[in-house]
Every structure is written in structure tokens, then in C-alpha cells.
Amino acid sequence: MTALDADVTHAVTNQSTPLADVNLYACDRALRDAYAHHAHGASDAALQALGVQAGSAAMQAHARLANIHRPELHTHDRYGRRIDEVEFHPSYHTLLGGAVAAGLHGTPWARGPGAHLERAAGFILYTQLEPSVLCPVSMTYAVTPALRGNAAVFDDWFGKLASPAYEPALRAMPTKPGVMMGMGMTEKQGGSDVRANTTQARHVEDDAWGARHEIVGHKWFFSAPMCDAFLILAQAPAGLSCFFLPRVLPDGSRNAIRIQRLKDKLGNHANASSEVEFTGASAWLVGEAGRGVAQILEMGNLTRLDCALGTAGLMRGAVALALHHTAERRAFGKLLAEQPLMKNVLADIALESEAATALAMRLARAVDAEDDAFERTMRRVLTPVAKFWICKRGSALAQEAMECLGGNGYVEEHGEGVMARIYREMPLNSIWEGAGNIMALDLLRALRKRDAGTVEALAEELAPARPMNASFDAFAGALLGRFGDAADGGGDEAGARRLAQDVALAVQASLLARHAPDFMFDAYCRSRLDGGGPRIFGTLPSGTTFDSIIARAMPH
């Protein structure tokens, strides 16, 4: 074989190009339309800028490096002193700094109306870049309002929690331009059943931050252990209570938090998740003693919002990669995207992705309008519904999108395989902050509060779309009947997942009717509401406007 023959043999042809240096916001029509609908004319200039940053090749390189150079735990320094520090690759800090600068953490709590909506759209965008760094971002967002339960701590820490400055060094809060916070709830023996927690809190004294306690115990999942402080649950004489636990104490000394090891996880590799023990750590009571479960439920509602937002972002990322690849790859004499059956698959996952974005942004609007009674009710209903359904559909969509890339989608290739990273990431949001059964049961609890007005609120939410499609009208009518039965104490727990699914389907359809083209609403109703609910992807009925759906979702 000649040298020329060898060159021809190894020539690379018919491979798609990297999807890089694109404005993730500008090319996401679903997100733009949802934001415009809920934000009522607010400027999206900040989201345009974030879309450019999150879609840049330079930031994608940081995401790759942060994933392949995983966090490392250092329990002691070279002199034998206990330090309990986690070392990250510099790219991790670049990524986390970008999220903080964009105000995706505690910043919305310092701003006016619309801040949570803009933050939600930004969270969807940044997730497509790298979701791992958003764990401490999400926890900081969730715990910031909970700190109001200790006015002295809130007054000292709020300005730093809302600051757009990121400082990774471990030192006392007053010396830092900005701080991050985490949460520690889960223990080995309890999991979601936090009432089984055994970590103990013993009152020591009252000081400038209130009732200081000594904490002895452990946490089985303690994510982002290099945060500046945490809210934890521990047993006090009055019962399970919430405590503020800083890494560095007011006197500058390090708190007695021992990081035992880092978790070896399926995905989420750039983020450090750990197991810790508290050996007489100092912590201050937040809220009323014995009311720790109520505190964590309020924080959990916000992190569950982020699970829905994050999964919607991952879904959009997977769809964008699938569309980009199939628009450049040829097989059997045509582009993959021109093959009729591939069109069905692409249109179906694009439809699912847009519906997920619509539902996640609707929940964000309910969080933003916290002073509105109707929105508070919708937030109570939609939080478990969105967390349950979007996260469940995310893993199935990621598998289908990966299949569009074939073997290339399954290959990691030193972190270059973004689709594989998305696939490994997908199950996390479904598990974190309450798995599917917890969410379905939470929906039943919301319904069974006699004075909650949940049935009336859902009917009002669905009303605008009911005259527009016969399938939707029939589905919504039957659902409201079942909803009413559950609110009256009927409906068994074994059917709670189906109820959560059907609420999600109805709300998603109603949202598409309001801020998506008619062909999206029609295709959704025909494929999701007729014939027993969602099926495997790629089974949209004949007559679907495949080309229009694909064109709307194309990331170019």
C-alpha cells in the first residue's frame, strides 16, 4: 500500500462538526417564547449574553476539564494537621464563577419582580454547559430565604450570599466578597425519611447569632462540602431542628466537620459529593426548635424547582446535539435528518423538550409571584408534578437522543462526548430532593388539604386551552374529576404516579396552547393525550408537521 493509499484510508469524512460557539438562548425558541410569555415584556439582554457565554467553545473546554479532572479530597496537610479540603481543577472554579456572576445563586432574593423568572431561564441555559457546578448554586438559592429564621445570621450573611462575586478560598465570611451555602439532611439509616435522623444537637450557649449548639453525628450525602456554610438537620430536645453550620467559625478557626470520603458517582463528576461526620461542630438554631421538617420542605420546594429546570436544560442540550448531528451526517444516500423515521424521532424529542421547558418555566413564574394566592397554590401543586414528570422523561429522552448519534453518542473520548455526559447526568435530578414516589405522594398531600383550593386552581390553569382541542377538553375534564376525588380523600396511593403524570400532561398541553405555535399544541395533544398517554419516542401519528417541529428546535 502506498502512502497515498494510507492517507485515503484514514481520511475522516461524513462526521458532524462540534456544536460550539452558538448562542444557546437565541437558538432556543421554546425558552424564548416561554420567557416572553411569563416575563411580560421584560428585557432578555442578560439571557442573550449568558447564551453566548454558555455556548462558547472556551467554556465547553472548561466543562470537559472539570469533568475529567475530578475533585480530590485532602484530609490532612503534609504536617499531619487535619484540613478536610477538596481540591478542584481551575476550570471548575471558572464555571462556578460564571454561574455566580450571572446571579443564578442567591441574587434573585435581593432583586424585584421577575428576578426568579430570569434566573430560571439562565439556569436552563447554564445547565447545557455544565450541570455539576450548579449543585452549590442551587443550594445557595434554596437556603438563602430560609436563613430569615435566624435574623442575626441572615443580616450578616445575606449580602454575601446575593453577591455576584465568587471566592473559592476557605476563610471567614467577613473577609470574602461572596459566599456559597449547602445543605446536609440525609443520613445512612433514613434516606428520605429524615425523621429517622440520629445526629444530635446539644445547646451550649446563646451568643450574637442566637442559640449555639454542639453537633455530633453524620451526613451520608453532603454535596459541595467546600461551601462556606450549610443548613443541616439534627435532633434537639424539642425534636428535629434546623441549624446553621459554617465551615469557618467567627473566631477564624475551622469548624469540626470531618470529610470522610467523596462519593464515586455515576455522573455529576465535576461536583464533590461527600460523607461527613460532625465531632462537636458548632451550629446555630434556625427557626423554631422542633420545626426542622417544615424548614427543609420549604428549601426542598426550591431545589425541586431546580431539578425540573436543570433536567429541562439537559433535555434541550440532548435534542440540540441530536438535531445538529443528524443535519450533518449522511446515511443511505440522505442526511439522517431527512429520513422519514428519523424525522419522527427528532420531532418527538423536540416536542418533549419544549413541553419540559414550558412546565419548568411555569413553575418558576409561580415562585416569582409568591405574594399571589393563586400562584402559591399552583406552586404547591406544580412543584412535585414538574419534579416528577420532567425528571422521569429526561432519562428516556437522553437515551433516544444518544441513539440518534449512534456509537459516537456513547463514546466519552476524554470528556468530549457531551451526549454521554448528559446521559449519565439525567438520573440525578430524579433522585435528588425526593425520588418519584416521594413526589407523587407529595401531590396527594397537597390535594388533601381541604381549604387549599387546588382543584379550582388547576381548573383555572387549564381553562384557556379547553375550547381549542377536543382531545384536550376531554382529557382535562376527566382529570379534574379524578383531582377532585383525590382532594376529597379518594384515590389510592398506588395510583399517585399516574395522577402526577396526567396533571403534568394537561398543564404542559395548556402551556403549549398559550405560547407555542398551533402545530406544537396539536402534535402534543394527538401524541400524549390520545390513546393512553406517552409511548416510546418516534411514534408521532401520521399527519404530524415533522418539518415544522424540527425547524423550530434546530440549534442554528
Residue, then its C-alpha position, 0 to 999 in steps of 0.5 A: m500500500t502506498a502512502l497515498d493509499a494510507d492517507v485515503t484510508h484514514a481520511v475522516t469524512n461524513q462526521s458532524t462538526p462540534l456544536a460550539d460557539v452558538n448562542l444557546y438562548a437565541c437558538d432556543r425558541a421554546l425558552r424564548d417564547a416561554y420567557a416572553h410569555h411569563a416575563h411580560g415584556a421584560s428585557d432578555a439582554a442578560l439571557q442573550a449574553l449568558g447564551v453566548q457565554a454558555g455556548s462558547a467553545a472556551m467554556q465547553a473546554h472548561a466543562r470537559l476539564a472539570n469533568i475529567h479532572r475530578p475533585e480530590l479530597h485532602t484530609h490532612d496537610r503534609y504536617g499531619r494537621r487535619i484540613d478536610e479540603v477538596e481540591f478542584h481543577p481551575s476550570y471548575h472554579t471558572l464555571l462556578g464563577g460564571a454561574v455566580a456572576a450571572g446571579l443564578h445563586g442567591t441574587p434573585w432574593a435581593r432583586g424585584p419582580g421577575a428576578h426568579l423568572e430570569r434566573a430560571a431561564g439562565f439556569i436552563l441555559y447554564t445547565q447545557l454547559e455544565p450541570s455539576v457546578l450548579c449543585p452549590v448554586s442551587m443550594t445557595y438559592a434554596v437556603t438563602p430565604a430560609l436563613r430569615g429564621n435566624a435574623a442575626v445570621f441572615d443580616d450578616w450573611f445575606g449580602k454575601l450570599a446575593s453577591p455576584a462575586y465568587e471566592p473559592a478560598l476557605r476563610a471567614m465570611p467577613t473577609k470574602p466578597g461572596v459566599m456559597m451555602g449547602m445543605g446536609m439532611t440525609e443520613k445512612q439509616g433514613g434516606s428520605d425519611v429524615r425523621a429517622n435522623t440520629t445526629q444530635a444537637r446539644h445547646v451550649e450557649d446563646d451568643a450574637w447569632g442566637a442559640r449555639h449548639e454542639i453537633v455530633g453525628h453524620k451526613w451520608f450525602f453532603s454535596a459541595p462540602m467546600c461551601d462556606a456554610f450549610l443548613i443541616l438537620a439534627q435532633a434537639p430536645a424539642g425534636l428535629s431542628c434546623f441549624f446553621l453550620p459554617r465551615v469557618l467559625p467567627d473566631g477564624s478557626r475551622n469548624a469540626i466537620r470531618i470529610q470522610r470520603l467523596k462519593d464515586k458517582l455515576g455522573n455529576h463528576a465535576n461536583a464533590s459529593s461527600e460523607v461527613e461526620f460532625t465531632g462537636a461542630s458548632a451550629w446555630l438554631v434556625g427557626e423554631a426548635g422542633r420545626g426542622v421538617a417544615q424548614i427543609l420542605e420549604m428549601g426542598n420546594l426550591t431545589r425541586l424547582d431546580c431539578a425540573l429546570g436543570t433536567a429541562g436544560l439537559m433535555r434541550g442540550a440532548v435534542a440540540l446535539a441530536l438535531h445538529h448531528t443528524a443535519e450533518r451526517r449522511a446515511f443511505g444516500k440522505l442526511l439522517a435528518e431527512q429520513p422519514l423515521m428519523k424525522n419522527v424521532l427528532a420531532d418527538i424529542a423536540l416536542e418533549s423538550e419544549a413541553a419540559t421547558a414550558l412546565a419548568m418555566r411555569l413553575a418558576r413564574a409561580v415562585d416569582a409571584e409568591d405574594d399571589a394566592f393563586e400562584r402559591t397554590m399552583r406552586r404547591v401543586l406544580t412543584p412535585v408534578a414538574k419534579f416528577w414528570i420532567c425528571k422521569r422523561g429526561s432519562a428516556l429522552a437522553q437515551e433516544a437522543m444518544e441513539c440518534l448519534g449512534g456509537n459516537g453518542y456513547v463514546e466519552e473520548h476524554g470528556e468530549g462526548v457531551m451526549a454521554r455526559i448528559y446521559r449519565e447526568m439525567p438520573l440525578n435530578s430524579i433522585w435528588e430532593g425526593a425520588g418519584n414516589i416521594m413526589a407523587l405522594d407529595l401531590l396527594r398531600a397537597l390535594r388533601k388539604r381541604d381549604a387549599g383550593t387546588v382543584e379550582a386552581l388547576a381548573e383555572e390553569l387549564a381553562p384557556a386551552r379547553p375550547m381549542n382541542a377536543s382531545f384536550d377538553a376531554f382529557a382535562g375534564a376527566l382529570l379534574g374529576r379524578f383531582g377532585d376525588a383525590a382532594d376529597g380523600g379518594g384515590d389510592e396511593a398506588g395510583a399517585r404516579r399516574l395522577a402526577q403524570d396526567v396533571a403534568l400532561a394537561v398543564q404542559a398541553s395548556l402551556l403549549a396552547r398559550h405560547a407555542p405555535d398551533f402545530m406544537f399544541d396539536a402534535y402534543c395533544r394527538s401524541r400524549l393525550d390520545g390513546g393512553g398517554p406517552r409511548i416510546f419516542g418516534t411514534l408521532p401519528s401520521g399527519t404530524t408537521f415533522d418539518s415544522i417541529i424540527a425547524r423550530a428546535m434546530p440549534h442554528 
